[in-house]
Amino acid sequence: MAIFLTKDSKVIVQGMTGSEGMKHTRRMLASGTQIVGGVNPRKAGTTVDVDGTEVPVFGSVAEAMEKTGADVTVIFVPPKFTKDAVVEAIDAEIGLAVVITEGVPVHDSAAFWAYAGAKGGKTQIIGPNCPGLISPGQSNAGIIPADITGPGKIGLVSKSGTLTYQLMYELRDLGFSSAVGIGGDPVIGTTHIDALKAFQEDPETEVIVMIGEIGGDAEERAAAFIAEHVTKPVVGYVAGFTAPEGKTMGHAGAIVSGSSGTAQAKKEALEAAGVKVGKTPSETARLARELYATVK
């Protein structure tokens, strides 16, 4: 099992013919993802040879969905065009839009997030500024390296791309049901809570690993959700324990003000909800391994 993305997912790539889009389309195809098309209005009607696989290019998301049955789009377009690309995906009512682009203006992210809600929430957005998601052995939508780990029963949700990769590597012998990089921008689509709910409902996920970071209150809200709704063991890590208060660190969303948003405050909130919290990524992996052993 997996969340959000399975072996049956049919994926299109908006911006496939650009350098980043093509590089990662090649990687996604190599990892077994069903890439059924790309979207570029200027190159509609053509095909692109990707390491021997002929991938058709369509003029719009709606056309790609009609011709291929696509239900996932991965978006690799420059920041100034990202809002329009996401709105197009929402208008086409595709089920999942994975927005990889970094540097999207916050007001654009807020606008397309609100637009998705106004259109009935038919399109789930992951990102922006995220590595995407992977269900090892099934499908990979984004830029997460597919060879870090294989399938297993750990579910991972993370604000940080690099920490996603590190935890996948440290727990590679156990394997993952799905790993979801939600991004660290101030406004994102899918949240920790959305992923926690999906992992709770996935019968194959036995342990959940949640990676947060300083700034905002997303982790505190996730802790409240865990306390009330999650019965599976959860391990947490909050990036930024050594960050000085009042200094912006890393992601645009990581801003510390007083005790609100600090790594310690988030750690305490999570621990109060029964979450084991590591002080380092490696300690977090050890805690996950210990919990995994207790549910076997």
Contacts in CASP RR format, 6 or more apart in sequence:
PFRMAT RR
TARGET T0000
AUTHOR 0000-0000-0000
METHOD contacts of the structure
MODEL  1
MAIFLTKDSKVIVQGMTGSEGMKHTRRMLASGTQIVGGVNPRKAGTTVDV
DGTEVPVFGSVAEAMEKTGADVTVIFVPPKFTKDAVVEAIDAEIGLAVVI
TEGVPVHDSAAFWAYAGAKGGKTQIIGPNCPGLISPGQSNAGIIPADITG
PGKIGLVSKSGTLTYQLMYELRDLGFSSAVGIGGDPVIGTTHIDALKAFQ
EDPETEVIVMIGEIGGDAEERAAAFIAEHVTKPVVGYVAGFTAPEGKTMG
HAGAIVSGSSGTAQAKKEALEAAGVKVGKTPSETARLARELYATVK
1 177 0 8 1.000
1 202 0 8 1.000
1 203 0 8 1.000
1 204 0 8 1.000
1 205 0 8 1.000
2 135 0 8 1.000
2 138 0 8 1.000
2 139 0 8 1.000
2 177 0 8 1.000
2 178 0 8 1.000
2 202 0 8 1.000
2 204 0 8 1.000
3 135 0 8 1.000
3 155 0 8 1.000
3 177 0 8 1.000
3 178 0 8 1.000
3 180 0 8 1.000
3 195 0 8 1.000
3 198 0 8 1.000
3 199 0 8 1.000
3 202 0 8 1.000
3 205 0 8 1.000
4 96 0 8 1.000
4 124 0 8 1.000
4 126 0 8 1.000
4 133 0 8 1.000
4 135 0 8 1.000
4 178 0 8 1.000
4 180 0 8 1.000
4 190 0 8 1.000
4 198 0 8 1.000
5 72 0 8 1.000
5 96 0 8 1.000
5 133 0 8 1.000
5 134 0 8 1.000
5 135 0 8 1.000
5 138 0 8 1.000
5 139 0 8 1.000
5 140 0 8 1.000
5 141 0 8 1.000
5 178 0 8 1.000
6 135 0 8 1.000
6 138 0 8 1.000
6 139 0 8 1.000
7 34 0 8 1.000
7 135 0 8 1.000
7 137 0 8 1.000
7 138 0 8 1.000
7 139 0 8 1.000
8 34 0 8 1.000
9 33 0 8 1.000
9 34 0 8 1.000
9 71 0 8 1.000
9 72 0 8 1.000
9 96 0 8 1.000
9 138 0 8 1.000
9 139 0 8 1.000
9 141 0 8 1.000
10 34 0 8 1.000
10 36 0 8 1.000
10 68 0 8 1.000
10 69 0 8 1.000
10 70 0 8 1.000
10 71 0 8 1.000
10 72 0 8 1.000
11 28 0 8 1.000
11 33 0 8 1.000
11 34 0 8 1.000
11 35 0 8 1.000
11 36 0 8 1.000
11 37 0 8 1.000
11 70 0 8 1.000
11 72 0 8 1.000
11 73 0 8 1.000
11 74 0 8 1.000
11 139 0 8 1.000
11 141 0 8 1.000
12 35 0 8 1.000
12 36 0 8 1.000
12 37 0 8 1.000
12 38 0 8 1.000
12 39 0 8 1.000
12 58 0 8 1.000
12 61 0 8 1.000
12 64 0 8 1.000
12 65 0 8 1.000
12 68 0 8 1.000
12 70 0 8 1.000
12 72 0 8 1.000
12 73 0 8 1.000
12 74 0 8 1.000
13 21 0 8 1.000
13 24 0 8 1.000
13 25 0 8 1.000
13 28 0 8 1.000
13 35 0 8 1.000
13 37 0 8 1.000
13 38 0 8 1.000
13 39 0 8 1.000
13 73 0 8 1.000
13 74 0 8 1.000
13 75 0 8 1.000
13 76 0 8 1.000
14 38 0 8 1.000
14 39 0 8 1.000
14 61 0 8 1.000
14 73 0 8 1.000
14 74 0 8 1.000
14 75 0 8 1.000
14 76 0 8 1.000
14 77 0 8 1.000
14 85 0 8 1.000
14 88 0 8 1.000
14 89 0 8 1.000
15 21 0 8 1.000
15 38 0 8 1.000
15 39 0 8 1.000
15 40 0 8 1.000
15 75 0 8 1.000
15 76 0 8 1.000
15 77 0 8 1.000
15 85 0 8 1.000
16 22 0 8 1.000
16 25 0 8 1.000
16 37 0 8 1.000
16 38 0 8 1.000
16 39 0 8 1.000
16 40 0 8 1.000
16 48 0 8 1.000
16 55 0 8 1.000
16 57 0 8 1.000
16 76 0 8 1.000
17 38 0 8 1.000
17 40 0 8 1.000
17 43 0 8 1.000
17 48 0 8 1.000
17 57 0 8 1.000
18 76 0 8 1.000
20 76 0 8 1.000
20 100 0 8 1.000
21 76 0 8 1.000
22 48 0 8 1.000
22 50 0 8 1.000
24 74 0 8 1.000
24 76 0 8 1.000
24 100 0 8 1.000
24 142 0 8 1.000
24 143 0 8 1.000
25 35 0 8 1.000
25 38 0 8 1.000
25 50 0 8 1.000
25 55 0 8 1.000
26 50 0 8 1.000
26 51 0 8 1.000
27 140 0 8 1.000
27 143 0 8 1.000
27 145 0 8 1.000
27 146 0 8 1.000
28 35 0 8 1.000
28 74 0 8 1.000
28 140 0 8 1.000
28 141 0 8 1.000
28 142 0 8 1.000
28 146 0 8 1.000
29 35 0 8 1.000
29 50 0 8 1.000
29 51 0 8 1.000
29 53 0 8 1.000
29 55 0 8 1.000
30 51 0 8 1.000
30 146 0 8 1.000
31 134 0 8 1.000
31 137 0 8 1.000
31 139 0 8 1.000
31 140 0 8 1.000
31 146 0 8 1.000
31 147 0 8 1.000
32 137 0 8 1.000
32 139 0 8 1.000
32 140 0 8 1.000
32 146 0 8 1.000
33 139 0 8 1.000
33 140 0 8 1.000
33 141 0 8 1.000
34 139 0 8 1.000
35 50 0 8 1.000
35 53 0 8 1.000
35 55 0 8 1.000
36 55 0 8 1.000
36 56 0 8 1.000
36 64 0 8 1.000
36 68 0 8 1.000
36 69 0 8 1.000
36 70 0 8 1.000
37 55 0 8 1.000
37 56 0 8 1.000
37 57 0 8 1.000
37 58 0 8 1.000
37 64 0 8 1.000
37 68 0 8 1.000
37 70 0 8 1.000
38 48 0 8 1.000
38 55 0 8 1.000
38 56 0 8 1.000
38 57 0 8 1.000
38 58 0 8 1.000
38 64 0 8 1.000
39 57 0 8 1.000
39 58 0 8 1.000
39 59 0 8 1.000
39 60 0 8 1.000
39 61 0 8 1.000
39 64 0 8 1.000
39 73 0 8 1.000
40 57 0 8 1.000
40 59 0 8 1.000
41 59 0 8 1.000
41 60 0 8 1.000
43 57 0 8 1.000
43 59 0 8 1.000
44 57 0 8 1.000
44 58 0 8 1.000
44 59 0 8 1.000
44 60 0 8 1.000
44 63 0 8 1.000
45 56 0 8 1.000
45 57 0 8 1.000
45 58 0 8 1.000
45 59 0 8 1.000
46 56 0 8 1.000
46 57 0 8 1.000
47 54 0 8 1.000
47 55 0 8 1.000
47 56 0 8 1.000
47 57 0 8 1.000
48 54 0 8 1.000
48 55 0 8 1.000
48 57 0 8 1.000
49 55 0 8 1.000
56 67 0 8 1.000
56 68 0 8 1.000
58 64 0 8 1.000
58 67 0 8 1.000
60 88 0 8 1.000
60 92 0 8 1.000
61 70 0 8 1.000
61 73 0 8 1.000
61 88 0 8 1.000
61 89 0 8 1.000
61 91 0 8 1.000
61 92 0 8 1.000
61 94 0 8 1.000
62 88 0 8 1.000
62 91 0 8 1.000
62 92 0 8 1.000
64 70 0 8 1.000
65 71 0 8 1.000
65 92 0 8 1.000
65 94 0 8 1.000
70 94 0 8 1.000
71 94 0 8 1.000
71 95 0 8 1.000
71 96 0 8 1.000
72 94 0 8 1.000
72 95 0 8 1.000
72 96 0 8 1.000
72 97 0 8 1.000
72 98 0 8 1.000
72 141 0 8 1.000
73 89 0 8 1.000
73 94 0 8 1.000
73 96 0 8 1.000
73 97 0 8 1.000
73 98 0 8 1.000
74 98 0 8 1.000
74 100 0 8 1.000
74 132 0 8 1.000
74 141 0 8 1.000
74 142 0 8 1.000
75 82 0 8 1.000
75 85 0 8 1.000
75 86 0 8 1.000
75 89 0 8 1.000
75 97 0 8 1.000
75 98 0 8 1.000
75 99 0 8 1.000
75 100 0 8 1.000
75 101 0 8 1.000
76 100 0 8 1.000
76 101 0 8 1.000
77 85 0 8 1.000
77 101 0 8 1.000
78 101 0 8 1.000
79 101 0 8 1.000
79 102 0 8 1.000
79 103 0 8 1.000
79 104 0 8 1.000
79 105 0 8 1.000
79 108 0 8 1.000
82 99 0 8 1.000
82 101 0 8 1.000
82 104 0 8 1.000
82 108 0 8 1.000
82 128 0 8 1.000
83 104 0 8 1.000
83 105 0 8 1.000
83 108 0 8 1.000
83 109 0 8 1.000
83 111 0 8 1.000
83 112 0 8 1.000
86 97 0 8 1.000
86 99 0 8 1.000
86 112 0 8 1.000
86 116 0 8 1.000
86 125 0 8 1.000
87 112 0 8 1.000
87 115 0 8 1.000
89 97 0 8 1.000
89 123 0 8 1.000
90 97 0 8 1.000
90 112 0 8 1.000
90 115 0 8 1.000
90 116 0 8 1.000
90 119 0 8 1.000
90 122 0 8 1.000
90 123 0 8 1.000
91 119 0 8 1.000
93 119 0 8 1.000
93 122 0 8 1.000
93 123 0 8 1.000
94 123 0 8 1.000
95 122 0 8 1.000
95 123 0 8 1.000
95 124 0 8 1.000
96 123 0 8 1.000
96 124 0 8 1.000
96 126 0 8 1.000
96 141 0 8 1.000
97 123 0 8 1.000
97 124 0 8 1.000
97 125 0 8 1.000
97 126 0 8 1.000
98 126 0 8 1.000
98 127 0 8 1.000
98 130 0 8 1.000
98 132 0 8 1.000
98 133 0 8 1.000
98 141 0 8 1.000
98 142 0 8 1.000
99 125 0 8 1.000
99 126 0 8 1.000
99 127 0 8 1.000
99 128 0 8 1.000
99 129 0 8 1.000
99 130 0 8 1.000
100 127 0 8 1.000
100 128 0 8 1.000
100 129 0 8 1.000
100 130 0 8 1.000
100 131 0 8 1.000
100 132 0 8 1.000
100 142 0 8 1.000
100 143 0 8 1.000
101 128 0 8 1.000
101 129 0 8 1.000
102 128 0 8 1.000
102 129 0 8 1.000
103 128 0 8 1.000
103 129 0 8 1.000
103 185 0 8 1.000
104 128 0 8 1.000
104 129 0 8 1.000
104 185 0 8 1.000
106 185 0 8 1.000
106 186 0 8 1.000
106 187 0 8 1.000
106 252 0 8 1.000
109 128 0 8 1.000
109 185 0 8 1.000
109 186 0 8 1.000
109 187 0 8 1.000
109 188 0 8 1.000
110 187 0 8 1.000
112 125 0 8 1.000
113 125 0 8 1.000
113 187 0 8 1.000
113 188 0 8 1.000
113 189 0 8 1.000
116 122 0 8 1.000
116 123 0 8 1.000
116 125 0 8 1.000
116 189 0 8 1.000
124 189 0 8 1.000
124 190 0 8 1.000
124 194 0 8 1.000
125 188 0 8 1.000
125 189 0 8 1.000
125 190 0 8 1.000
126 132 0 8 1.000
126 133 0 8 1.000
126 180 0 8 1.000
126 181 0 8 1.000
126 182 0 8 1.000
126 188 0 8 1.000
126 189 0 8 1.000
126 190 0 8 1.000
127 181 0 8 1.000
127 182 0 8 1.000
127 183 0 8 1.000
127 185 0 8 1.000
127 188 0 8 1.000
127 189 0 8 1.000
127 190 0 8 1.000
128 183 0 8 1.000
128 185 0 8 1.000
128 188 0 8 1.000
129 183 0 8 1.000
129 184 0 8 1.000
129 185 0 8 1.000
129 188 0 8 1.000
129 251 0 8 1.000
129 252 0 8 1.000
130 161 0 8 1.000
130 181 0 8 1.000
130 182 0 8 1.000
130 183 0 8 1.000
130 184 0 8 1.000
130 188 0 8 1.000
131 142 0 8 1.000
131 143 0 8 1.000
131 144 0 8 1.000
131 161 0 8 1.000
131 164 0 8 1.000
131 165 0 8 1.000
131 181 0 8 1.000
131 183 0 8 1.000
132 141 0 8 1.000
132 142 0 8 1.000
132 143 0 8 1.000
132 144 0 8 1.000
132 180 0 8 1.000
132 181 0 8 1.000
133 140 0 8 1.000
133 141 0 8 1.000
133 142 0 8 1.000
133 144 0 8 1.000
133 178 0 8 1.000
133 179 0 8 1.000
133 180 0 8 1.000
133 181 0 8 1.000
134 140 0 8 1.000
134 141 0 8 1.000
134 142 0 8 1.000
134 144 0 8 1.000
134 146 0 8 1.000
134 176 0 8 1.000
134 178 0 8 1.000
134 179 0 8 1.000
135 151 0 8 1.000
135 176 0 8 1.000
135 177 0 8 1.000
135 178 0 8 1.000
136 146 0 8 1.000
136 149 0 8 1.000
136 150 0 8 1.000
136 151 0 8 1.000
136 152 0 8 1.000
136 175 0 8 1.000
136 176 0 8 1.000
136 179 0 8 1.000
137 146 0 8 1.000
137 150 0 8 1.000
137 151 0 8 1.000
138 151 0 8 1.000
140 146 0 8 1.000
144 161 0 8 1.000
144 164 0 8 1.000
144 165 0 8 1.000
144 168 0 8 1.000
144 179 0 8 1.000
144 181 0 8 1.000
145 165 0 8 1.000
148 165 0 8 1.000
148 168 0 8 1.000
148 169 0 8 1.000
148 172 0 8 1.000
149 168 0 8 1.000
149 169 0 8 1.000
149 171 0 8 1.000
149 172 0 8 1.000
149 175 0 8 1.000
149 176 0 8 1.000
150 172 0 8 1.000
150 175 0 8 1.000
150 176 0 8 1.000
151 175 0 8 1.000
151 176 0 8 1.000
151 177 0 8 1.000
152 174 0 8 1.000
152 175 0 8 1.000
152 176 0 8 1.000
152 177 0 8 1.000
152 204 0 8 1.000
153 174 0 8 1.000
153 175 0 8 1.000
153 176 0 8 1.000
153 177 0 8 1.000
153 204 0 8 1.000
153 205 0 8 1.000
153 206 0 8 1.000
153 207 0 8 1.000
153 292 0 8 1.000
154 171 0 8 1.000
154 174 0 8 1.000
154 175 0 8 1.000
154 176 0 8 1.000
154 177 0 8 1.000
154 205 0 8 1.000
154 206 0 8 1.000
154 207 0 8 1.000
154 208 0 8 1.000
154 209 0 8 1.000
154 288 0 8 1.000
154 292 0 8 1.000
155 176 0 8 1.000
155 177 0 8 1.000
155 178 0 8 1.000
155 179 0 8 1.000
155 199 0 8 1.000
155 205 0 8 1.000
155 207 0 8 1.000
155 208 0 8 1.000
155 209 0 8 1.000
156 164 0 8 1.000
156 167 0 8 1.000
156 168 0 8 1.000
156 176 0 8 1.000
156 178 0 8 1.000
156 179 0 8 1.000
156 180 0 8 1.000
156 208 0 8 1.000
156 209 0 8 1.000
156 210 0 8 1.000
156 211 0 8 1.000
157 179 0 8 1.000
157 180 0 8 1.000
157 181 0 8 1.000
157 182 0 8 1.000
157 192 0 8 1.000
157 195 0 8 1.000
157 196 0 8 1.000
157 199 0 8 1.000
157 208 0 8 1.000
157 209 0 8 1.000
157 210 0 8 1.000
157 211 0 8 1.000
158 164 0 8 1.000
158 167 0 8 1.000
158 179 0 8 1.000
158 180 0 8 1.000
158 181 0 8 1.000
158 182 0 8 1.000
158 183 0 8 1.000
158 209 0 8 1.000
158 210 0 8 1.000
158 211 0 8 1.000
158 212 0 8 1.000
159 181 0 8 1.000
159 182 0 8 1.000
159 183 0 8 1.000
159 184 0 8 1.000
159 192 0 8 1.000
159 211 0 8 1.000
159 212 0 8 1.000
159 213 0 8 1.000
159 218 0 8 1.000
159 239 0 8 1.000
159 251 0 8 1.000
160 181 0 8 1.000
160 183 0 8 1.000
160 184 0 8 1.000
160 211 0 8 1.000
160 212 0 8 1.000
160 213 0 8 1.000
160 239 0 8 1.000
160 251 0 8 1.000
161 181 0 8 1.000
161 183 0 8 1.000
163 211 0 8 1.000
163 237 0 8 1.000
163 239 0 8 1.000
163 281 0 8 1.000
164 179 0 8 1.000
164 181 0 8 1.000
164 211 0 8 1.000
166 281 0 8 1.000
167 179 0 8 1.000
167 209 0 8 1.000
167 211 0 8 1.000
167 237 0 8 1.000
167 281 0 8 1.000
167 284 0 8 1.000
167 285 0 8 1.000
167 288 0 8 1.000
168 175 0 8 1.000
168 176 0 8 1.000
168 179 0 8 1.000
170 281 0 8 1.000
170 282 0 8 1.000
170 285 0 8 1.000
171 209 0 8 1.000
171 285 0 8 1.000
171 288 0 8 1.000
171 289 0 8 1.000
174 288 0 8 1.000
174 289 0 8 1.000
174 292 0 8 1.000
177 199 0 8 1.000
177 202 0 8 1.000
177 204 0 8 1.000
177 205 0 8 1.000
178 199 0 8 1.000
178 202 0 8 1.000
178 205 0 8 1.000
180 190 0 8 1.000
180 195 0 8 1.000
182 188 0 8 1.000
182 189 0 8 1.000
182 190 0 8 1.000
182 191 0 8 1.000
182 192 0 8 1.000
182 195 0 8 1.000
183 251 0 8 1.000
184 213 0 8 1.000
184 251 0 8 1.000
184 252 0 8 1.000
184 253 0 8 1.000
184 254 0 8 1.000
185 251 0 8 1.000
185 252 0 8 1.000
185 253 0 8 1.000
186 252 0 8 1.000
186 253 0 8 1.000
191 218 0 8 1.000
191 221 0 8 1.000
191 222 0 8 1.000
192 210 0 8 1.000
192 212 0 8 1.000
192 218 0 8 1.000
192 219 0 8 1.000
192 221 0 8 1.000
192 222 0 8 1.000
192 225 0 8 1.000
193 221 0 8 1.000
193 222 0 8 1.000
193 225 0 8 1.000
196 208 0 8 1.000
196 210 0 8 1.000
196 222 0 8 1.000
196 225 0 8 1.000
196 226 0 8 1.000
196 229 0 8 1.000
196 230 0 8 1.000
196 234 0 8 1.000
197 225 0 8 1.000
197 229 0 8 1.000
199 205 0 8 1.000
199 208 0 8 1.000
199 232 0 8 1.000
200 208 0 8 1.000
200 229 0 8 1.000
200 230 0 8 1.000
200 231 0 8 1.000
200 232 0 8 1.000
205 232 0 8 1.000
206 232 0 8 1.000
206 233 0 8 1.000
206 292 0 8 1.000
206 295 0 8 1.000
206 296 0 8 1.000
207 232 0 8 1.000
207 233 0 8 1.000
207 234 0 8 1.000
207 235 0 8 1.000
207 288 0 8 1.000
207 291 0 8 1.000
207 292 0 8 1.000
207 295 0 8 1.000
208 230 0 8 1.000
208 232 0 8 1.000
208 233 0 8 1.000
208 234 0 8 1.000
208 235 0 8 1.000
209 234 0 8 1.000
209 235 0 8 1.000
209 236 0 8 1.000
209 237 0 8 1.000
209 284 0 8 1.000
209 288 0 8 1.000
210 219 0 8 1.000
210 222 0 8 1.000
210 234 0 8 1.000
210 235 0 8 1.000
210 236 0 8 1.000
210 237 0 8 1.000
210 270 0 8 1.000
210 275 0 8 1.000
211 236 0 8 1.000
211 237 0 8 1.000
211 238 0 8 1.000
211 239 0 8 1.000
211 284 0 8 1.000
212 218 0 8 1.000
212 219 0 8 1.000
212 236 0 8 1.000
212 237 0 8 1.000
212 238 0 8 1.000
212 239 0 8 1.000
212 266 0 8 1.000
213 238 0 8 1.000
213 239 0 8 1.000
213 240 0 8 1.000
213 251 0 8 1.000
213 253 0 8 1.000
213 254 0 8 1.000
213 263 0 8 1.000
214 238 0 8 1.000
214 239 0 8 1.000
214 240 0 8 1.000
214 243 0 8 1.000
214 249 0 8 1.000
214 254 0 8 1.000
214 255 0 8 1.000
214 256 0 8 1.000
214 261 0 8 1.000
214 262 0 8 1.000
214 263 0 8 1.000
214 266 0 8 1.000
215 253 0 8 1.000
215 254 0 8 1.000
215 255 0 8 1.000
215 256 0 8 1.000
215 257 0 8 1.000
215 260 0 8 1.000
215 261 0 8 1.000
215 262 0 8 1.000
216 253 0 8 1.000
216 255 0 8 1.000
216 260 0 8 1.000
216 261 0 8 1.000
217 260 0 8 1.000
217 261 0 8 1.000
219 238 0 8 1.000
219 261 0 8 1.000
219 266 0 8 1.000
219 269 0 8 1.000
219 270 0 8 1.000
220 261 0 8 1.000
220 265 0 8 1.000
220 266 0 8 1.000
220 269 0 8 1.000
222 270 0 8 1.000
223 266 0 8 1.000
223 269 0 8 1.000
223 270 0 8 1.000
223 272 0 8 1.000
223 273 0 8 1.000
223 275 0 8 1.000
224 269 0 8 1.000
224 273 0 8 1.000
226 234 0 8 1.000
226 270 0 8 1.000
226 273 0 8 1.000
226 274 0 8 1.000
226 275 0 8 1.000
227 272 0 8 1.000
227 273 0 8 1.000
227 274 0 8 1.000
233 276 0 8 1.000
233 291 0 8 1.000
233 294 0 8 1.000
233 295 0 8 1.000
234 270 0 8 1.000
234 273 0 8 1.000
234 274 0 8 1.000
234 275 0 8 1.000
234 276 0 8 1.000
235 275 0 8 1.000
235 276 0 8 1.000
235 277 0 8 1.000
235 278 0 8 1.000
235 284 0 8 1.000
235 287 0 8 1.000
235 288 0 8 1.000
235 291 0 8 1.000
236 270 0 8 1.000
236 275 0 8 1.000
236 276 0 8 1.000
236 277 0 8 1.000
236 278 0 8 1.000
236 284 0 8 1.000
236 287 0 8 1.000
237 277 0 8 1.000
237 278 0 8 1.000
237 280 0 8 1.000
237 281 0 8 1.000
237 284 0 8 1.000
238 263 0 8 1.000
238 266 0 8 1.000
238 267 0 8 1.000
238 270 0 8 1.000
238 277 0 8 1.000
239 254 0 8 1.000
239 263 0 8 1.000
240 249 0 8 1.000
240 254 0 8 1.000
240 263 0 8 1.000
241 263 0 8 1.000
241 264 0 8 1.000
241 267 0 8 1.000
241 279 0 8 1.000
243 249 0 8 1.000
243 254 0 8 1.000
243 256 0 8 1.000
243 263 0 8 1.000
244 256 0 8 1.000
245 256 0 8 1.000
245 257 0 8 1.000
245 258 0 8 1.000
245 262 0 8 1.000
246 255 0 8 1.000
246 256 0 8 1.000
246 257 0 8 1.000
246 258 0 8 1.000
247 256 0 8 1.000
248 254 0 8 1.000
248 255 0 8 1.000
248 256 0 8 1.000
249 256 0 8 1.000
256 262 0 8 1.000
259 265 0 8 1.000
267 277 0 8 1.000
267 278 0 8 1.000
270 277 0 8 1.000
271 277 0 8 1.000
276 287 0 8 1.000
276 291 0 8 1.000
277 284 0 8 1.000
277 287 0 8 1.000
278 284 0 8 1.000
278 287 0 8 1.000
END
